[in-house]
Amino acid sequence: MQLFRLAPVLLAITSMVVAAPTAMSKVRLAATLLPKIDLAANFIISKTFIPNKAIPGYGKIFTAPNVDKGRIGWFVEAKDRTPDDPVILYAHGGGYLVGFLPPFIWISNAIYSALGNNRLSILLLDYTLTLDKVFPQQLIEFTETFNQLSKTSNNIILMGDSAGGHLCLQFLRHQNYKQFSGVVAANTSAATTGGIFLSPWVNVYPDPNDGTFKTNYGKDYLTARLMQHGTEVNLPERWMYTDPAFNMYKDAIDWDSFLPPKVFVSRGENEVLYDSIGDWTELAGFDGNDTLFTDPDGVHDSAVLVQEDSDIIPEIITYLRDIL
């Protein structure tokens, strides 16, 4: 039994612990009890379960201004990487409350191994959790990482699951539509060439009685209440909870004018965010060039949690082969 098969159980337990309290202070307390493993330790732990032991640049540290050293590292960096070589910049999920864990490295390995393209590099960001610094610290770190990476790459593909998908979309909004106050300007001359957003958290303060938040309740480990409690920790001002700038599913800006030419989005058939993700893809003007893939019987973030049993990984590979 591979270790990542324990991930759904661990996350379900975590969800129940965090969802049980009704007060924000208790949510914060529950989140602080979760293990925090730095990126270097994640690389060491994860390597044990990766068959390919010769991954170029594995665990190599990448530095960027205003990001603590050790928070950015390469899963793989192509040998003699050139500016035209593709680089995936990956932001992990966890509601901004759960830190970097081995499954995020394992999904990187699943993609790299299945794609079979030795020119692909994957850069991982272990951003500061909102328990330590609330928004916009996470967007600051993502923007600084992108800016630094864009000095040596003009072929950057953004990838994020859940909260990481939310962070990627916030970055694109910040870069191309309207800057967020207090966040360093993004390099606007560096366009992204692709986007992979897995169960993106596009509705951060949902109504429990709205659409699939109600009809998929009990089918998914995630709930509207859990997301509400998390957002109360993540964002410093209450008006932000429902503001379109933080809730892409109702953010009617011209997404299509600045999204990458082809975008891949996944959702689970049984996840509570099913409707909201669909609403965002409509606002974003998804057409025949883009992919909205629904994982049969899937739950939130199943691409990360049950990689062997998810139909999402092969779809990601198909998408990457199309754009590379």
C-alpha positions as CSV (number, residue, x, y, z in Angstrom):
1,M,0.0,0.0,0.0
2,Q,1.5,3.3,-1.1
3,L,1.6,6.0,1.5
4,F,-0.3,8.5,-0.5
5,R,-3.4,6.2,-0.2
6,L,-3.5,7.4,3.4
7,A,-4.0,11.0,2.3
8,P,-7.8,10.9,1.9
9,V,-8.1,9.4,5.4
10,L,-5.7,11.9,6.9
11,L,-7.5,14.8,5.2
12,A,-10.9,13.6,6.1
13,I,-9.8,13.4,9.8
14,T,-8.4,16.9,9.5
15,S,-11.6,18.2,7.9
16,M,-13.7,16.8,10.7
17,V,-11.4,18.3,13.3
18,V,-11.4,21.7,11.7
19,A,-15.1,21.7,10.8
20,A,-16.3,20.7,14.2
21,P,-15.7,24.0,16.0
22,T,-18.0,26.9,15.4
23,A,-15.7,29.7,16.5
24,M,-12.8,31.1,14.4
25,S,-10.4,30.8,17.3
26,K,-11.1,27.1,17.5
27,V,-10.5,26.7,13.8
28,R,-7.2,28.5,14.2
29,L,-6.3,26.2,17.1
30,A,-7.1,23.1,15.2
31,A,-5.0,24.2,12.2
32,T,-2.0,25.0,14.4
33,L,-2.1,21.3,15.6
34,L,-1.5,20.0,12.1
35,P,2.0,18.9,11.3
36,K,4.3,21.5,9.6
37,I,7.0,19.9,7.4
38,D,9.4,22.2,5.6
39,L,10.1,21.8,2.0
40,A,13.5,20.2,2.5
41,A,12.1,17.5,4.8
42,N,9.3,16.9,2.3
43,F,11.8,16.2,-0.4
44,I,13.6,13.7,1.8
45,I,10.5,11.9,2.9
46,S,9.0,11.8,-0.6
47,K,12.1,10.5,-2.4
48,T,11.6,7.2,-0.6
49,F,8.4,6.6,-2.5
50,I,9.6,7.8,-5.9
51,P,10.9,5.0,-8.1
52,N,13.0,7.3,-10.3
53,K,16.0,8.3,-8.1
54,A,17.7,10.3,-10.8
55,I,15.6,13.4,-11.2
56,P,17.7,16.4,-12.3
57,G,17.8,19.2,-9.8
58,Y,15.6,17.4,-7.3
59,G,15.4,19.4,-4.0
60,K,17.5,22.2,-5.3
61,I,16.6,25.5,-3.6
62,F,15.3,28.5,-5.6
63,T,15.4,32.0,-4.1
64,A,13.3,35.0,-4.6
65,P,13.0,38.4,-2.8
66,N,10.7,38.6,0.2
67,V,10.4,34.8,0.3
68,D,12.1,33.0,3.1
69,K,15.0,30.8,1.9
70,G,13.9,27.2,1.6
71,R,10.3,27.9,0.7
72,I,10.9,27.4,-3.1
73,G,12.5,24.4,-4.6
74,W,12.7,22.3,-7.7
75,F,11.0,19.0,-8.0
76,V,12.9,18.8,-11.3
77,E,15.0,21.3,-13.2
78,A,15.9,20.3,-16.8
79,K,19.6,20.0,-17.4
80,D,21.0,23.1,-19.0
81,R,17.5,24.7,-18.8
82,T,16.9,27.3,-21.5
83,P,14.3,30.2,-21.5
84,D,12.1,28.3,-24.0
85,D,12.0,25.1,-21.9
86,P,8.6,24.7,-20.1
87,V,8.4,25.3,-16.4
88,I,5.4,24.5,-14.2
89,L,5.1,26.8,-11.2
90,Y,3.1,24.9,-8.6
91,A,1.2,26.3,-5.6
92,H,-0.3,23.6,-3.3
93,G,-3.7,23.3,-1.7
94,G,-4.9,23.0,1.9
95,G,-7.1,26.1,2.4
96,Y,-4.1,28.3,3.1
97,L,-4.1,26.5,6.5
98,V,-2.4,23.2,5.7
99,G,1.3,23.3,4.9
100,F,3.3,21.5,2.2
101,L,3.0,17.7,2.3
102,P,4.4,14.8,0.3
103,P,1.4,14.2,-1.9
104,F,2.2,17.5,-3.6
105,I,5.6,16.2,-4.6
106,W,4.0,12.9,-5.6
107,I,1.6,14.5,-8.1
108,S,4.6,16.4,-9.5
109,N,6.3,13.0,-10.0
110,A,3.2,11.5,-11.5
111,I,3.0,14.3,-14.1
112,Y,6.7,14.3,-14.9
113,S,7.0,10.5,-15.2
114,A,3.9,10.1,-17.4
115,L,4.7,13.0,-19.7
116,G,8.2,11.7,-20.5
117,N,9.5,15.2,-21.5
118,N,13.0,15.7,-20.1
119,R,12.8,19.4,-20.9
120,L,10.0,20.0,-18.4
121,S,10.9,21.6,-15.1
122,I,8.6,21.9,-12.0
123,L,9.1,24.5,-9.3
124,L,7.3,24.2,-6.0
125,L,6.3,27.0,-3.7
126,D,5.8,26.4,0.0
127,Y,4.0,29.7,0.8
128,T,3.6,31.1,4.3
129,L,0.3,29.9,5.8
130,T,-2.3,32.4,6.9
131,L,-1.9,31.2,10.5
132,D,1.4,33.1,10.4
133,K,0.5,35.9,8.0
134,V,-2.9,36.6,6.5
135,F,-3.5,37.7,2.9
136,P,-1.8,39.2,0.9
137,Q,1.4,37.5,2.1
138,Q,0.7,34.4,0.0
139,L,0.2,36.5,-3.2
140,I,3.3,38.5,-2.4
141,E,5.4,35.3,-2.3
142,F,3.8,33.8,-5.4
143,T,4.3,37.1,-7.3
144,E,8.0,37.4,-6.2
145,T,8.6,33.8,-7.2
146,F,7.0,34.3,-10.7
147,N,9.0,37.5,-11.2
148,Q,12.3,35.8,-10.3
149,L,11.5,32.8,-12.5
150,S,10.5,35.0,-15.4
151,K,14.1,36.3,-15.5
152,T,15.2,32.9,-16.9
153,S,12.0,31.5,-18.4
154,N,9.5,32.7,-21.0
155,N,7.5,29.5,-20.9
156,I,5.8,29.4,-17.5
157,I,2.7,27.2,-16.8
158,L,0.8,27.9,-13.6
159,M,-0.5,25.0,-11.7
160,G,-2.4,24.9,-8.4
161,D,-4.8,22.6,-6.6
162,S,-7.7,24.0,-4.4
163,A,-6.2,27.0,-2.5
164,G,-3.2,26.8,-4.8
165,G,-5.6,27.2,-7.8
166,H,-7.2,30.2,-6.1
167,L,-3.7,31.7,-5.6
168,C,-2.8,31.2,-9.3
169,L,-6.0,32.9,-10.4
170,Q,-5.5,35.8,-8.0
171,F,-2.0,36.2,-9.4
172,L,-3.3,36.4,-13.0
173,R,-5.9,39.0,-11.9
174,H,-3.2,40.9,-10.0
175,Q,-0.8,40.8,-13.0
176,N,-3.3,41.6,-15.8
177,Y,-6.4,43.4,-14.4
178,K,-5.9,45.3,-11.1
179,Q,-3.0,45.1,-8.6
180,F,-3.8,44.1,-5.1
181,S,-2.8,46.7,-2.5
182,G,0.4,46.0,-0.7
183,V,1.6,43.4,-3.3
184,V,4.6,43.9,-5.5
185,A,3.9,44.5,-9.2
186,A,4.0,41.4,-11.3
187,N,6.1,41.2,-14.4
188,T,3.5,42.0,-17.1
189,S,5.9,41.3,-20.0
190,A,6.1,37.6,-19.0
191,A,2.9,35.9,-20.2
192,T,2.0,32.5,-18.9
193,T,1.7,29.8,-21.5
194,G,-0.6,27.4,-19.7
195,G,-2.8,26.9,-16.6
196,I,-3.7,23.8,-14.7
197,F,-6.2,24.4,-12.0
198,L,-7.4,21.4,-10.0
199,S,-10.6,21.9,-8.0
200,P,-9.8,25.6,-7.7
201,W,-11.2,27.2,-4.6
202,V,-13.2,29.8,-6.5
203,N,-15.9,30.4,-3.9
204,V,-14.3,31.0,-0.5
205,Y,-17.4,31.8,1.6
206,P,-20.3,29.7,0.1
207,D,-23.9,29.4,1.1
208,P,-24.5,25.9,2.5
209,N,-27.9,25.9,0.9
210,D,-26.7,26.9,-2.6
211,G,-26.6,24.3,-5.4
212,T,-24.0,21.6,-5.1
213,F,-23.0,22.8,-1.6
214,K,-26.3,21.3,-0.6
215,T,-26.8,18.5,-3.1
216,N,-23.3,17.1,-2.8
217,Y,-23.2,17.6,1.0
218,G,-22.1,14.2,2.5
219,K,-20.6,13.0,-0.8
220,D,-17.6,15.2,-0.4
221,Y,-15.3,15.6,2.6
222,L,-15.3,19.3,2.1
223,T,-18.3,21.5,3.3
224,A,-19.4,25.0,2.9
225,R,-19.1,25.6,6.7
226,L,-15.5,24.4,6.6
227,M,-14.7,26.8,3.9
228,Q,-16.4,29.7,5.7
229,H,-14.4,29.0,8.9
230,G,-11.1,28.8,6.9
231,T,-11.8,32.1,5.2
232,E,-12.5,33.8,8.5
233,V,-8.9,32.9,9.4
234,N,-7.4,33.6,6.0
235,L,-8.7,37.1,5.3
236,P,-8.2,40.1,7.6
237,E,-11.4,42.0,6.7
238,R,-15.0,40.7,6.6
239,W,-15.9,42.5,3.4
240,M,-13.3,40.4,1.6
241,Y,-15.3,37.1,2.3
242,T,-17.8,37.8,-0.4
243,D,-16.0,40.3,-2.6
244,P,-15.7,39.1,-6.3
245,A,-11.9,39.7,-6.2
246,F,-11.6,36.8,-3.8
247,N,-14.5,34.7,-5.3
248,M,-13.8,34.1,-9.0
249,Y,-17.1,32.3,-9.6
250,K,-18.8,35.7,-9.6
251,D,-15.9,37.9,-10.7
252,A,-17.2,39.2,-14.0
253,I,-14.0,40.7,-15.3
254,D,-12.7,39.9,-18.8
255,W,-10.8,36.8,-17.8
256,D,-10.5,35.6,-21.4
257,S,-8.4,38.6,-22.3
258,F,-5.5,37.5,-20.1
259,L,-5.8,33.8,-19.4
260,P,-3.3,31.5,-21.1
261,P,-4.5,30.5,-24.6
262,K,-5.5,27.0,-23.3
263,V,-6.5,26.3,-19.7
264,F,-7.1,23.0,-17.9
265,V,-9.6,22.9,-15.0
266,S,-10.8,19.8,-13.1
267,R,-13.6,19.2,-10.7
268,G,-15.0,16.1,-9.0
269,E,-18.5,14.9,-9.8
270,N,-19.3,14.7,-6.1
271,E,-17.5,17.8,-4.9
272,V,-19.4,20.7,-3.3
273,L,-17.5,23.3,-5.5
274,Y,-18.8,21.6,-8.6
275,D,-21.3,24.4,-9.5
276,S,-19.0,27.2,-8.5
277,I,-16.1,25.9,-10.7
278,G,-18.5,25.6,-13.6
279,D,-19.7,29.2,-13.0
280,W,-16.2,30.5,-13.2
281,T,-15.3,28.7,-16.4
282,E,-18.4,30.3,-18.0
283,L,-17.3,33.7,-16.8
284,A,-13.8,33.0,-18.1
285,G,-15.2,32.3,-21.6
286,F,-14.1,28.7,-21.8
287,D,-14.3,27.4,-25.4
288,G,-13.0,24.6,-27.5
289,N,-9.4,25.4,-26.7
290,D,-10.0,25.0,-22.9
291,T,-10.7,21.9,-20.9
292,L,-13.2,21.5,-18.0
293,F,-12.8,17.9,-16.9
294,T,-15.2,16.3,-14.5
295,D,-13.8,13.3,-12.6
296,P,-16.5,10.6,-12.3
297,D,-17.3,10.0,-8.7
298,G,-14.5,12.4,-7.8
299,V,-14.4,14.6,-4.7
300,H,-12.5,17.8,-4.0
301,D,-8.9,17.7,-5.0
302,S,-9.0,14.0,-5.9
303,A,-6.1,14.4,-8.3
304,V,-3.8,14.9,-5.4
305,L,-5.5,12.7,-2.8
306,V,-6.1,9.5,-4.8
307,Q,-3.7,9.9,-7.7
308,E,-3.8,6.2,-8.8
309,D,-7.6,6.1,-8.8
310,S,-8.2,9.5,-10.4
311,D,-8.9,10.0,-14.1
312,I,-7.4,13.5,-13.8
313,I,-3.7,12.8,-14.2
314,P,-4.0,11.3,-17.7
315,E,-6.1,14.3,-18.7
316,I,-3.4,16.6,-17.5
317,I,-0.8,14.7,-19.6
318,T,-3.1,15.0,-22.6
319,Y,-3.3,18.8,-22.0
320,L,0.4,19.2,-21.5
321,R,1.2,17.3,-24.7
322,D,-1.1,19.6,-26.5
323,I,0.5,22.8,-25.4
324,L,4.2,21.8,-25.3
